[in-house]
Amino acid sequence: MTDEKSLKQAKAVYGALCEMLNDRGWRYDKDEAGLSISCSAQGDDLPIELHIRVDTQRNLVSLLSPMPFTVAPNRRDALALAVSRANNGMVDGSFDYDYVNGRIVFRMTSSYLESLIGKNMFEYMLMCACYTIDEYNDKFLVVAKNEMSFAEIANYIK
């Protein structure tokens, strides 16, 4: 159960997130009761859908971004390799790949437990996530749509 102090801190974190988006001129949908926002950005090739939520139970800010496509069953092994290669060198965030349904979601989290989190951290999360997603989403789509050997995939995804 979330106590009063934790809820107050979560609302302050949510307020800082919304303030950062406002300062940057982003349009977004707010769910104040759920302490979450949804927005999107246009990458170089594909749109980027973003969902950011303040998790009061775990004292986390989590950013999730589903890829705008599903991987066909016959390409799922290839995408497992591509996602693994992409995740290997990441400093922040990761791509979660559900082999069963062919969905890929970028995930990034940050704890605010006993911390002061401000707009700069949210700006970092947003920019880092958008850059990383834009770097890989079109590559994942190419691997999902084209026959490539594992060696070709390993060279393509760095």
Secondary structure, 3 states (H helix, E strand, C coil): CCCHHHHHHHHHHHHHHHHHHHHCCCCCEEECCCCEEEEEEECCCCEEEEEEEEECCCCEEEEEEECCCCCCHHHHHHHHHHHHHHHHCCCCCEEEEECCCCEEEEEEEEECCCCCCCHHHHHHHHHHHHHHHHHHHHHHHHHHHCCCCHHHHHHHCC
